[in-house]
Amino acid sequence: MKGKGRTLLVAALVAVVGMAFRVSWNALRDIAGAIGADQAAATLYPFVVDGLMALALVATLVLDGDDRRFALRVLGAYTAASLVLNYVHGLVPDLHGGSVDWGRLADWDPANWALVLLATSLPVGSIYFGSDLVAKVLHHRPHTTPDAEKTTQSGVERSTSDLREPAPAPVAPDPAPLPIPGTPVEVDEPTETAPPAPTASVPPVRAVAAESTPGPRRATGRVPESARPKRPTRTPDQLLSEARSATRTWSDSDLTAEAVRKAVHTSASKARELRDTLKTERTEGRAAEQRHQMEAPEVEAAFARLATATPADRAALEVAA
């Protein structure tokens, strides 16, 4: 149906519903006055009943599943209630002029109690069911059907199949080998060749993309001890030699256990032992150098006396030594 026809249909529906509401409004207003409502409340009473019917109808068109069935039940219940009250209004003529007693809608007491209960409970039900329907409509999310997903998928496949197949890449001929310098080059004499035989056209072969192979998978978790590379174990002499080479130019203040540990990459306990050993060697070396400096003049004087001594003095020195 085109837009103009749809607009006319909706306009006709609104007109019919409006006229039906006007007919029902008179009956529901008199019923409300009979159960104790004042003039303003009686005027609004038809909007409470028939207005909820219109709200339930809109919710039925929007919702789906269990929510749609709930809206249909509310619409059916309020339609039946409005029908009963309009029927009672037609059966009791005193309701038209307002001369009926308050709370008296039927002569038989059980029927009167049921009608009064029905008429007074409709406003409360409108508050509850109307709020629930509005909340369901506001929180409604339309669900996509499997048919729509299949249609979208088929459209994608169809558009993919319509693509042109890629043409195969041209194959470059192998270059002729170059002659070696110093060797004679043979020149072929031109010969008559037969015309090439016609060949059937071969359809292009569709290139198939090679399946990508995943790369090596990384090891996860803790590596076992047997798979770990073993570090070479150094002897104490090797550690001391490396420490001597690394700390040769260091000052005494720089010679600490932490610095030695970082230089030779060893444990803290071994670094402390190396530090103590190096400091001891430095102290002993300084003491030996000081003794050598103190004894050097005496030795030089002794050698000088020995050089100028007579043979008899030399023999006496040798005997004393």
Phi and psi in degrees as GROMACS dihedral restraints (atoms count N, CA, C in turn):
[ dihedral_restraints ]
;  ai    aj    ak    al  type     phi  dphi    fc
    3     4     5     6     1   -75.5    20    10
    4     5     6     7     1   171.7    20    10
    6     7     8     9     1   -63.6    20    10
    7     8     9    10     1   -36.9    20    10
    9    10    11    12     1   -69.4    20    10
   10    11    12    13     1   -43.2    20    10
   12    13    14    15     1   -65.3    20    10
   13    14    15    16     1   -36.7    20    10
   15    16    17    18     1   -65.7    20    10
   16    17    18    19     1   -39.8    20    10
   18    19    20    21     1   -64.0    20    10
   19    20    21    22     1   -42.1    20    10
   21    22    23    24     1   -63.5    20    10
   22    23    24    25     1   -39.3    20    10
   24    25    26    27     1   -64.3    20    10
   25    26    27    28     1   -43.4    20    10
   27    28    29    30     1   -66.4    20    10
   28    29    30    31     1   -39.5    20    10
   30    31    32    33     1   -63.7    20    10
   31    32    33    34     1   -40.6    20    10
   33    34    35    36     1   -64.8    20    10
   34    35    36    37     1   -40.2    20    10
   36    37    38    39     1   -63.7    20    10
   37    38    39    40     1   -42.4    20    10
   39    40    41    42     1   -63.8    20    10
   40    41    42    43     1   -38.4    20    10
   42    43    44    45     1   -65.8    20    10
   43    44    45    46     1   -43.3    20    10
   45    46    47    48     1   -64.9    20    10
   46    47    48    49     1   -44.0    20    10
   48    49    50    51     1   -64.6    20    10
   49    50    51    52     1   -39.0    20    10
   51    52    53    54     1   -64.1    20    10
   52    53    54    55     1   -42.7    20    10
   54    55    56    57     1   -66.9    20    10
   55    56    57    58     1   -40.3    20    10
   57    58    59    60     1   -64.8    20    10
   58    59    60    61     1   -37.6    20    10
   60    61    62    63     1   -65.2    20    10
   61    62    63    64     1   -37.4    20    10
   63    64    65    66     1   -65.2    20    10
   64    65    66    67     1   -37.6    20    10
   66    67    68    69     1   -67.3    20    10
   67    68    69    70     1   -43.8    20    10
   69    70    71    72     1   -74.0    20    10
   70    71    72    73     1   -24.0    20    10
   72    73    74    75     1   -64.5    20    10
   73    74    75    76     1   -38.0    20    10
   75    76    77    78     1   -63.4    20    10
   76    77    78    79     1   -44.8    20    10
   78    79    80    81     1   -67.0    20    10
   79    80    81    82     1   -45.5    20    10
   81    82    83    84     1   -67.3    20    10
   82    83    84    85     1   -31.7    20    10
   84    85    86    87     1   -65.6    20    10
   85    86    87    88     1   -41.8    20    10
   87    88    89    90     1   -67.4    20    10
   88    89    90    91     1   -37.5    20    10
   90    91    92    93     1   -62.6    20    10
   91    92    93    94     1   -43.6    20    10
   93    94    95    96     1   -62.9    20    10
   94    95    96    97     1   -38.6    20    10
   96    97    98    99     1   -67.3    20    10
   97    98    99   100     1   -30.7    20    10
   99   100   101   102     1   -72.1    20    10
  100   101   102   103     1   -25.4    20    10
  102   103   104   105     1   -97.9    20    10
  103   104   105   106     1    12.4    20    10
  105   106   107   108     1   106.5    20    10
  106   107   108   109     1     6.9    20    10
  108   109   110   111     1   -79.9    20    10
  109   110   111   112     1   145.9    20    10
  111   112   113   114     1   -77.5    20    10
  112   113   114   115     1  -174.0    20    10
  114   115   116   117     1   -66.5    20    10
  115   116   117   118     1   -42.2    20    10
  117   118   119   120     1   -67.4    20    10
  118   119   120   121     1   -42.4    20    10
  120   121   122   123     1   -67.2    20    10
  121   122   123   124     1   -38.1    20    10
  123   124   125   126     1   -65.7    20    10
  124   125   126   127     1   -33.2    20    10
  126   127   128   129     1   -69.0    20    10
  127   128   129   130     1   -36.0    20    10
  129   130   131   132     1   -84.3    20    10
  130   131   132   133     1   -14.7    20    10
  132   133   134   135     1   -59.3    20    10
  133   134   135   136     1   -43.1    20    10
  135   136   137   138     1   -61.8    20    10
  136   137   138   139     1   -32.4    20    10
  138   139   140   141     1   -66.6    20    10
  139   140   141   142     1   -30.2    20    10
  141   142   143   144     1   -67.5    20    10
  142   143   144   145     1   -43.8    20    10
  144   145   146   147     1   -80.5    20    10
  145   146   147   148     1   -60.2    20    10
  147   148   149   150     1   -71.6    20    10
  148   149   150   151     1   -26.3    20    10
  150   151   152   153     1   -66.3    20    10
  151   152   153   154     1   -38.4    20    10
  153   154   155   156     1   -67.7    20    10
  154   155   156   157     1   -31.2    20    10
  156   157   158   159     1   -61.8    20    10
  157   158   159   160     1   -42.9    20    10
  159   160   161   162     1   -65.3    20    10
  160   161   162   163     1   -39.4    20    10
  162   163   164   165     1   -64.4    20    10
  163   164   165   166     1   -41.5    20    10
  165   166   167   168     1   -65.6    20    10
  166   167   168   169     1   -33.9    20    10
  168   169   170   171     1   -65.8    20    10
  169   170   171   172     1   -42.9    20    10
  171   172   173   174     1   -64.3    20    10
  172   173   174   175     1   -41.5    20    10
  174   175   176   177     1   -63.7    20    10
  175   176   177   178     1   -34.4    20    10
  177   178   179   180     1   -63.4    20    10
  178   179   180   181     1   -35.7    20    10
  180   181   182   183     1   -74.6    20    10
  181   182   183   184     1   -24.6    20    10
  183   184   185   186     1   -93.7    20    10
  184   185   186   187     1   -42.9    20    10
  186   187   188   189     1   -80.4    20    10
  187   188   189   190     1   171.8    20    10
  189   190   191   192     1  -147.2    20    10
  190   191   192   193     1   166.7    20    10
  192   193   194   195     1    70.1    20    10
  193   194   195   196     1  -139.9    20    10
  195   196   197   198     1   -64.9    20    10
  196   197   198   199     1   -35.0    20    10
  198   199   200   201     1   -64.8    20    10
  199   200   201   202     1   -37.5    20    10
  201   202   203   204     1   -67.4    20    10
  202   203   204   205     1   -39.6    20    10
  204   205   206   207     1   -65.3    20    10
  205   206   207   208     1   -37.3    20    10
  207   208   209   210     1   -63.0    20    10
  208   209   210   211     1   -44.0    20    10
  210   211   212   213     1   -63.1    20    10
  211   212   213   214     1   -36.3    20    10
  213   214   215   216     1   -66.1    20    10
  214   215   216   217     1   -37.7    20    10
  216   217   218   219     1   -65.4    20    10
  217   218   219   220     1   -43.0    20    10
  219   220   221   222     1   -62.7    20    10
  220   221   222   223     1   -43.0    20    10
  222   223   224   225     1   -62.1    20    10
  223   224   225   226     1   -42.9    20    10
  225   226   227   228     1   -67.3    20    10
  226   227   228   229     1   -39.0    20    10
  228   229   230   231     1   -66.9    20    10
  229   230   231   232     1   -45.6    20    10
  231   232   233   234     1   -72.5    20    10
  232   233   234   235     1   -27.7    20    10
  234   235   236   237     1   -66.8    20    10
  235   236   237   238     1   -42.9    20    10
  237   238   239   240     1   -65.4    20    10
  238   239   240   241     1   -39.7    20    10
  240   241   242   243     1   -64.6    20    10
  241   242   243   244     1   -42.7    20    10
  243   244   245   246     1   -64.8    20    10
  244   245   246   247     1   -37.2    20    10
  246   247   248   249     1   -64.1    20    10
  247   248   249   250     1   -42.8    20    10
  249   250   251   252     1   -63.8    20    10
  250   251   252   253     1   -44.7    20    10
  252   253   254   255     1   -67.1    20    10
  253   254   255   256     1   -37.8    20    10
  255   256   257   258     1   -65.8    20    10
  256   257   258   259     1   -35.0    20    10
  258   259   260   261     1   -67.1    20    10
  259   260   261   262     1   -43.4    20    10
  261   262   263   264     1   -63.9    20    10
  262   263   264   265     1   -38.0    20    10
  264   265   266   267     1   -62.2    20    10
  265   266   267   268     1   -33.9    20    10
  267   268   269   270     1   -76.1    20    10
  268   269   270   271     1   -26.7    20    10
  270   271   272   273     1   -83.1    20    10
  271   272   273   274     1   -26.7    20    10
  273   274   275   276     1  -107.3    20    10
  274   275   276   277     1   100.2    20    10
  276   277   278   279     1   -65.9    20    10
  277   278   279   280     1   -27.5    20    10
  279   280   281   282     1   -64.5    20    10
  280   281   282   283     1   -20.2    20    10
  282   283   284   285     1   -68.5    20    10
  283   284   285   286     1   -24.7    20    10
  285   286   287   288     1   -69.0    20    10
  286   287   288   289     1   -38.7    20    10
  288   289   290   291     1   -95.8    20    10
  289   290   291   292     1    -4.0    20    10
  291   292   293   294     1    76.3    20    10
  292   293   294   295     1    19.2    20    10
  294   295   296   297     1   -90.7    20    10
  295   296   297   298     1    -0.9    20    10
  297   298   299   300     1   -75.4    20    10
  298   299   300   301     1   152.5    20    10
  300   301   302   303     1   -70.7    20    10
  301   302   303   304     1   151.6    20    10
  303   304   305   306     1   -64.1    20    10
  304   305   306   307     1   136.3    20    10
  306   307   308   309     1    73.7    20    10
  307   308   309   310     1    18.7    20    10
  309   310   311   312     1  -123.8    20    10
  310   311   312   313     1   100.4    20    10
  312   313   314   315     1  -109.1    20    10
  313   314   315   316     1   -12.4    20    10
  315   316   317   318     1  -152.3    20    10
  316   317   318   319     1   154.3    20    10
  318   319   320   321     1   -74.2    20    10
  319   320   321   322     1   -35.4    20    10
  321   322   323   324     1   -80.9    20    10
  322   323   324   325     1   126.7    20    10
  324   325   326   327     1   -60.1    20    10
  325   326   327   328     1   -48.4    20    10
  327   328   329   330     1   -57.2    20    10
  328   329   330   331     1   -41.3    20    10
  330   331   332   333     1   -66.9    20    10
  331   332   333   334     1   -38.6    20    10
  333   334   335   336     1   -64.7    20    10
  334   335   336   337     1   -42.0    20    10
  336   337   338   339     1   -62.6    20    10
  337   338   339   340     1   -41.9    20    10
  339   340   341   342     1   -65.4    20    10
  340   341   342   343     1   -40.3    20    10
  342   343   344   345     1   -68.9    20    10
  343   344   345   346     1   -40.6    20    10
  345   346   347   348     1   -65.1    20    10
  346   347   348   349     1   -41.7    20    10
  348   349   350   351     1   -61.4    20    10
  349   350   351   352     1   -41.1    20    10
  351   352   353   354     1   -64.6    20    10
  352   353   354   355     1   -46.2    20    10
  354   355   356   357     1   -67.3    20    10
  355   356   357   358     1   -36.8    20    10
  357   358   359   360     1   -80.7    20    10
  358   359   360   361     1   -22.6    20    10
  360   361   362   363     1   -85.9    20    10
  361   362   363   364     1   -15.6    20    10
  363   364   365   366     1   -64.4    20    10
  364   365   366   367     1   -42.1    20    10
  366   367   368   369     1   -61.4    20    10
  367   368   369   370     1   -40.4    20    10
  369   370   371   372     1   -66.1    20    10
  370   371   372   373     1   -41.5    20    10
  372   373   374   375     1   -63.6    20    10
  373   374   375   376     1   -33.6    20    10
  375   376   377   378     1   -64.2    20    10
  376   377   378   379     1   -38.3    20    10
  378   379   380   381     1   -64.2    20    10
  379   380   381   382     1   -46.2    20    10
  381   382   383   384     1   -69.8    20    10
  382   383   384   385     1   -55.9    20    10
  384   385   386   387     1   -68.6    20    10
  385   386   387   388     1   -35.4    20    10
  387   388   389   390     1   -63.6    20    10
  388   389   390   391     1   -42.9    20    10
  390   391   392   393     1   -63.8    20    10
  391   392   393   394     1   -41.5    20    10
  393   394   395   396     1   -64.8    20    10
  394   395   396   397     1   -42.1    20    10
  396   397   398   399     1   -66.3    20    10
  397   398   399   400     1   -41.1    20    10
  399   400   401   402     1   -63.6    20    10
  400   401   402   403     1   -40.6    20    10
  402   403   404   405     1   -64.5    20    10
  403   404   405   406     1   -40.2    20    10
  405   406   407   408     1   -65.4    20    10
  406   407   408   409     1   -39.1    20    10
  408   409   410   411     1   -68.2    20    10
  409   410   411   412     1   -40.6    20    10
  411   412   413   414     1   -68.8    20    10
  412   413   414   415     1   -32.1    20    10
  414   415   416   417     1   -96.4    20    10
  415   416   417   418     1    10.4    20    10
  417   418   419   420     1   -77.8    20    10
  418   419   420   421     1   134.4    20    10
  420   421   422   423     1  -122.6    20    10
  421   422   423   424     1   119.4    20    10
  423   424   425   426     1   -65.5    20    10
  424   425   426   427     1   139.4    20    10
  426   427   428   429     1   -96.9    20    10
  427   428   429   430     1   138.0    20    10
  429   430   431   432     1   -81.3    20    10
  430   431   432   433     1   132.7    20    10
  432   433   434   435     1   -82.7    20    10
  433   434   435   436     1   154.5    20    10
  435   436   437   438     1   -61.5    20    10
  436   437   438   439     1   -31.8    20    10
  438   439   440   441     1   -63.0    20    10
  439   440   441   442     1   -39.4    20    10
  441   442   443   444     1   -65.8    20    10
  442   443   444   445     1   -38.0    20    10
  444   445   446   447     1   -66.3    20    10
  445   446   447   448     1   -39.7    20    10
  447   448   449   450     1   -64.5    20    10
  448   449   450   451     1   -39.1    20    10
  450   451   452   453     1   -63.6    20    10
  451   452   453   454     1   -42.1    20    10
  453   454   455   456     1   -64.3    20    10
  454   455   456   457     1   -41.3    20    10
  456   457   458   459     1   -66.0    20    10
  457   458   459   460     1   -41.7    20    10
  459   460   461   462     1   -65.2    20    10
  460   461   462   463     1   -35.5    20    10
  462   463   464   465     1   -65.2    20    10
  463   464   465   466     1   -38.7    20    10
  465   466   467   468     1   -66.9    20    10
  466   467   468   469     1   -42.6    20    10
  468   469   470   471     1   -64.8    20    10
  469   470   471   472     1   -39.1    20    10
  471   472   473   474     1   -65.3    20    10
  472   473   474   475     1   -41.9    20    10
  474   475   476   477     1   -68.1    20    10
  475   476   477   478     1   -30.7    20    10
  477   478   479   480     1   -71.6    20    10
  478   479   480   481     1   -39.7    20    10
  480   481   482   483     1   -69.4    20    10
  481   482   483   484     1   -22.3    20    10
  483   484   485   486     1   -77.6    20    10
  484   485   486   487     1   -10.4    20    10
  486   487   488   489     1   -67.7    20    10
  487   488   489   490     1   147.9    20    10
  489   490   491   492     1   -73.8    20    10
  490   491   492   493     1   145.0    20    10
  492   493   494   495     1   -74.0    20    10
  493   494   495   496     1   139.5    20    10
  495   496   497   498     1   -68.8    20    10
  496   497   498   499     1   137.9    20    10
  498   499   500   501     1   -72.6    20    10
  499   500   501   502     1   144.1    20    10
  501   502   503   504     1   -67.3    20    10
  502   503   504   505     1   145.5    20    10
  504   505   506   507     1   -70.0    20    10
  505   506   507   508     1   139.4    20    10
  507   508   509   510     1   -66.6    20    10
  508   509   510   511     1   143.0    20    10
  510   511   512   513     1   -94.5    20    10
  511   512   513   514     1   121.6    20    10
  513   514   515   516     1   -76.0    20    10
  514   515   516   517     1   136.1    20    10
  516   517   518   519     1   -69.4    20    10
  517   518   519   520     1   151.6    20    10
  519   520   521   522     1   -69.4    20    10
  520   521   522   523     1   131.6    20    10
  522   523   524   525     1   -67.2    20    10
  523   524   525   526     1   145.2    20    10
  525   526   527   528     1   -70.3    20    10
  526   527   528   529     1   140.0    20    10
  528   529   530   531     1   -65.0    20    10
  529   530   531   532     1   141.2    20    10
  531   532   533   534     1   -76.2    20    10
  532   533   534   535     1   143.4    20    10
  534   535   536   537     1   -71.2    20    10
  535   536   537   538     1   148.3    20    10
  537   538   539   540     1   -77.8    20    10
  538   539   540   541     1   133.8    20    10
  540   541   542   543     1   -59.6    20    10
  541   542   543   544     1   139.8    20    10
  543   544   545   546     1    91.0    20    10
  544   545   546   547     1    -3.2    20    10
  546   547   548   549     1  -107.7    20    10
  547   548   549   550     1   141.7    20    10
  549   550   551   552     1   -68.7    20    10
  550   551   552   553     1   143.9    20    10
  552   553   554   555     1  -101.9    20    10
  553   554   555   556     1   124.2    20    10
  555   556   557   558     1   -85.1    20    10
  556   557   558   559     1   132.3    20    10
  558   559   560   561     1  -107.1    20    10
  559   560   561   562     1   119.9    20    10
  561   562   563   564     1   -74.8    20    10
  562   563   564   565     1   135.7    20    10
  564   565   566   567     1   -74.5    20    10
  565   566   567   568     1   142.0    20    10
  567   568   569   570     1   -64.6    20    10
  568   569   570   571     1   130.7    20    10
  570   571   572   573     1  -122.3    20    10
  571   572   573   574     1   154.2    20    10
  573   574   575   576     1   -77.6    20    10
  574   575   576   577     1   127.5    20    10
  576   577   578   579     1  -111.6    20    10
  577   578   579   580     1   145.8    20    10
  579   580   581   582     1   -73.4    20    10
  580   581   582   583     1   148.0    20    10
  582   583   584   585     1   -61.6    20    10
  583   584   585   586     1   144.9    20    10
  585   586   587   588     1   -65.9    20    10
  586   587   588   589     1   140.9    20    10
  588   589   590   591     1   -71.7    20    10
  589   590   591   592     1   142.7    20    10
  591   592   593   594     1   -64.4    20    10
  592   593   594   595     1   134.6    20    10
  594   595   596   597     1  -110.8    20    10
  595   596   597   598     1   145.4    20    10
  597   598   599   600     1   -73.4    20    10
  598   599   600   601     1   141.4    20    10
  600   601   602   603     1   -69.5    20    10
  601   602   603   604     1   129.0    20    10
  603   604   605   606     1   -96.3    20    10
  604   605   606   607     1   127.6    20    10
  606   607   608   609     1   -65.5    20    10
  607   608   609   610     1   145.7    20    10
  609   610   611   612     1   -64.0    20    10
  610   611   612   613     1   136.7    20    10
  612   613   614   615     1   -82.7    20    10
  613   614   615   616     1   130.2    20    10
  615   616   617   618     1   -73.0    20    10
  616   617   618   619     1   127.3    20    10
  618   619   620   621     1   -72.6    20    10
  619   620   621   622     1   129.0    20    10
  621   622   623   624     1  -104.0    20    10
  622   623   624   625     1   121.5    20    10
  624   625   626   627     1   -67.9    20    10
  625   626   627   628     1   130.7    20    10
  627   628   629   630     1   -67.4    20    10
  628   629   630   631     1   139.4    20    10
  630   631   632   633     1   -69.0    20    10
  631   632   633   634     1   125.0    20    10
  633   634   635   636     1   -71.2    20    10
  634   635   636   637     1   128.1    20    10
  636   637   638   639     1   -93.3    20    10
  637   638   639   640     1   133.7    20    10
  639   640   641   642     1   -66.1    20    10
  640   641   642   643     1   149.0    20    10
  642   643   644   645     1   -72.0    20    10
  643   644   645   646     1   177.2    20    10
  645   646   647   648     1   -61.6    20    10
  646   647   648   649     1   138.1    20    10
  648   649   650   651     1   -81.5    20    10
  649   650   651   652     1   136.3    20    10
  651   652   653   654     1   -74.3    20    10
  652   653   654   655     1   146.2    20    10
  654   655   656   657     1   -74.3    20    10
  655   656   657   658     1   135.6    20    10
  657   658   659   660     1  -117.3    20    10
  658   659   660   661     1   153.3    20    10
  660   661   662   663     1    88.3    20    10
  661   662   663   664     1  -170.4    20    10
  663   664   665   666     1   -85.6    20    10
  664   665   666   667     1   133.6    20    10
  666   667   668   669     1   -77.3    20    10
  667   668   669   670     1   131.9    20    10
  669   670   671   672     1   -65.9    20    10
  670   671   672   673     1   158.5    20    10
  672   673   674   675     1   -62.7    20    10
  673   674   675   676     1   -35.4    20    10
  675   676   677   678     1   -67.0    20    10
  676   677   678   679     1   -25.6    20    10
  678   679   680   681     1   -89.8    20    10
  679   680   681   682     1    -9.3    20    10
  681   682   683   684     1   -80.3    20    10
  682   683   684   685     1   141.8    20    10
  684   685   686   687     1   -69.9    20    10
  685   686   687   688     1   137.4    20    10
  687   688   689   690     1   -87.4    20    10
  688   689   690   691     1   132.3    20    10
  690   691   692   693     1   -81.5    20    10
  691   692   693   694     1   142.1    20    10
  693   694   695   696     1   -67.3    20    10
  694   695   696   697     1   138.9    20    10
  696   697   698   699     1   -90.9    20    10
  697   698   699   700     1   125.1    20    10
  699   700   701   702     1   -96.7    20    10
  700   701   702   703     1   144.6    20    10
  702   703   704   705     1   -78.8    20    10
  703   704   705   706     1   163.3    20    10
  705   706   707   708     1   -58.8    20    10
  706   707   708   709     1   -36.8    20    10
  708   709   710   711     1   -65.0    20    10
  709   710   711   712     1   -39.8    20    10
  711   712   713   714     1   -65.7    20    10
  712   713   714   715     1   -41.5    20    10
  714   715   716   717     1   -61.6    20    10
  715   716   717   718     1   -41.7    20    10
  717   718   719   720     1   -65.7    20    10
  718   719   720   721     1   -37.8    20    10
  720   721   722   723     1   -66.7    20    10
  721   722   723   724     1   -41.7    20    10
  723   724   725   726     1   -65.9    20    10
  724   725   726   727     1   -38.3    20    10
  726   727   728   729     1   -66.0    20    10
  727   728   729   730     1   -38.7    20    10
  729   730   731   732     1   -62.9    20    10
  730   731   732   733     1   -42.9    20    10
  732   733   734   735     1   -66.1    20    10
  733   734   735   736     1   -38.7    20    10
  735   736   737   738     1   -75.2    20    10
  736   737   738   739     1   -29.0    20    10
  738   739   740   741     1  -107.7    20    10
  739   740   741   742     1    18.1    20    10
  741   742   743   744     1   -62.8    20    10
  742   743   744   745     1   -37.9    20    10
  744   745   746   747     1   -98.5    20    10
  745   746   747   748     1     8.3    20    10
  747   748   749   750     1   -81.8    20    10
  748   749   750   751     1   151.9    20    10
  750   751   752   753     1   -86.4    20    10
  751   752   753   754     1   169.9    20    10
  753   754   755   756     1   -64.9    20    10
  754   755   756   757     1   -32.2    20    10
  756   757   758   759     1   -71.8    20    10
  757   758   759   760     1   -28.6    20    10
  759   760   761   762     1   -81.4    20    10
  760   761   762   763     1   -14.2    20    10
  762   763   764   765     1   -81.6    20    10
  763   764   765   766     1    85.3    20    10
  765   766   767   768     1  -118.7    20    10
  766   767   768   769     1   163.5    20    10
  768   769   770   771     1   -64.9    20    10
  769   770   771   772     1   -38.6    20    10
  771   772   773   774     1   -66.3    20    10
  772   773   774   775     1   -40.2    20    10
  774   775   776   777     1   -66.8    20    10
  775   776   777   778     1   -39.5    20    10
  777   778   779   780     1   -65.9    20    10
  778   779   780   781     1   -39.5    20    10
  780   781   782   783     1   -62.8    20    10
  781   782   783   784     1   -42.7    20    10
  783   784   785   786     1   -70.0    20    10
  784   785   786   787     1   -31.4    20    10
  786   787   788   789     1   -73.3    20    10
  787   788   789   790     1   -41.5    20    10
  789   790   791   792     1  -105.8    20    10
  790   791   792   793     1    -1.0    20    10
  792   793   794   795     1    57.2    20    10
  793   794   795   796     1    64.3    20    10
  795   796   797   798     1  -133.4    20    10
  796   797   798   799     1  -177.0    20    10
  798   799   800   801     1   -77.9    20    10
  799   800   801   802     1   168.3    20    10
  801   802   803   804     1   -68.3    20    10
  802   803   804   805     1   -37.8    20    10
  804   805   806   807     1   -67.2    20    10
  805   806   807   808     1   -43.3    20    10
  807   808   809   810     1   -67.5    20    10
  808   809   810   811     1   -33.4    20    10
  810   811   812   813     1   -64.5    20    10
  811   812   813   814     1   -38.1    20    10
  813   814   815   816     1   -65.8    20    10
  814   815   816   817     1   -40.4    20    10
  816   817   818   819     1   -63.7    20    10
  817   818   819   820     1   -42.2    20    10
  819   820   821   822     1   -64.4    20    10
  820   821   822   823     1   -39.0    20    10
  822   823   824   825     1   -61.3    20    10
  823   824   825   826     1   -45.1    20    10
  825   826   827   828     1   -64.5    20    10
  826   827   828   829     1   -40.9    20    10
  828   829   830   831     1   -64.7    20    10
  829   830   831   832     1   -43.6    20    10
  831   832   833   834     1   -65.3    20    10
  832   833   834   835     1   -40.2    20    10
  834   835   836   837     1   -65.5    20    10
  835   836   837   838     1   -38.9    20    10
  837   838   839   840     1   -63.7    20    10
  838   839   840   841     1   -42.7    20    10
  840   841   842   843     1   -63.6    20    10
  841   842   843   844     1   -41.0    20    10
  843   844   845   846     1   -64.2    20    10
  844   845   846   847     1   -40.6    20    10
  846   847   848   849     1   -64.3    20    10
  847   848   849   850     1   -44.5    20    10
  849   850   851   852     1   -65.3    20    10
  850   851   852   853     1   -37.2    20    10
  852   853   854   855     1   -65.5    20    10
  853   854   855   856     1   -40.4    20    10
  855   856   857   858     1   -65.3    20    10
  856   857   858   859     1   -41.0    20    10
  858   859   860   861     1   -63.4    20    10
  859   860   861   862     1   -41.0    20    10
  861   862   863   864     1   -66.0    20    10
  862   863   864   865     1   -37.6    20    10
  864   865   866   867     1   -67.0    20    10
  865   866   867   868     1   -38.0    20    10
  867   868   869   870     1   -65.9    20    10
  868   869   870   871     1   -40.6    20    10
  870   871   872   873     1   -63.7    20    10
  871   872   873   874     1   -38.3    20    10
  873   874   875   876     1   -66.1    20    10
  874   875   876   877     1   -39.1    20    10
  876   877   878   879     1   -67.2    20    10
  877   878   879   880     1   -34.3    20    10
  879   880   881   882     1   -74.7    20    10
  880   881   882   883     1   -35.4    20    10
  882   883   884   885     1   -85.6    20    10
  883   884   885   886     1   -13.1    20    10
  885   886   887   888     1   -63.7    20    10
  886   887   888   889     1   -44.8    20    10
  888   889   890   891     1   -62.2    20    10
  889   890   891   892     1   -38.0    20    10
  891   892   893   894     1   -66.4    20    10
  892   893   894   895     1   -40.7    20    10
  894   895   896   897     1   -66.9    20    10
  895   896   897   898     1   -40.9    20    10
  897   898   899   900     1   -64.7    20    10
  898   899   900   901     1   -39.1    20    10
  900   901   902   903     1   -65.8    20    10
  901   902   903   904     1   -37.0    20    10
  903   904   905   906     1   -65.9    20    10
  904   905   906   907     1   -40.8    20    10
  906   907   908   909     1   -68.1    20    10
  907   908   909   910     1   -34.3    20    10
  909   910   911   912     1   -67.0    20    10
  910   911   912   913     1   -41.6    20    10
  912   913   914   915     1   -65.1    20    10
  913   914   915   916     1   -36.2    20    10
  915   916   917   918     1   -67.3    20    10
  916   917   918   919     1   -34.4    20    10
  918   919   920   921     1   -70.9    20    10
  919   920   921   922     1   -32.9    20    10
  921   922   923   924     1   -97.3    20    10
  922   923   924   925     1     0.5    20    10
  924   925   926   927     1   -78.4    20    10
  925   926   927   928     1   158.9    20    10
  927   928   929   930     1   -81.0    20    10
  928   929   930   931     1   166.3    20    10
  930   931   932   933     1   -58.1    20    10
  931   932   933   934     1   -34.3    20    10
  933   934   935   936     1   -67.7    20    10
  934   935   936   937     1   -39.7    20    10
  936   937   938   939     1   -65.9    20    10
  937   938   939   940     1   -37.0    20    10
  939   940   941   942     1   -63.1    20    10
  940   941   942   943     1   -41.5    20    10
  942   943   944   945     1   -65.2    20    10
  943   944   945   946     1   -34.5    20    10
  945   946   947   948     1   -68.9    20    10
  946   947   948   949     1   -38.6    20    10
  948   949   950   951     1   -65.3    20    10
  949   950   951   952     1   -41.8    20    10
  951   952   953   954     1   -62.0    20    10
  952   953   954   955     1   -40.8    20    10
  954   955   956   957     1   -64.1    20    10
  955   956   957   958     1   -41.5    20    10
  957   958   959   960     1   -65.3    20    10
  958   959   960   961     1   -37.0    20    10
